[in-house]
């Protein structure tokens, strides 16, 4: 069995009337502040030059990916970019060719070293 000691209550440092008065004043102040916040107007919605100039009522944007007419007129990102390499690709000499020409800039495993071979090894040094 364990015995617990009941500690005596701390002596009151504030009278009951003063405590009730303090609580009433805090409640009154809280109510006044809440009413003042309710009376204040919300800040006006600010508009930018972009929304005033370009955003009009009734305007709906058509996504270019799903609209064939817009995709035909503005062919953005539908094809890979043209470069000197892509124009000369069929006539370039080389021992190996990339397996898929549609994915030109992806890593091709035929050009990489195996992981067990380090890059610091001399290729002419016989082992």
Helices and strands as residue ranges (DSSP letters): H 16-39, H 49-54, H 68-73, H 84-88, G 89-91, G 101-103, G 109-111
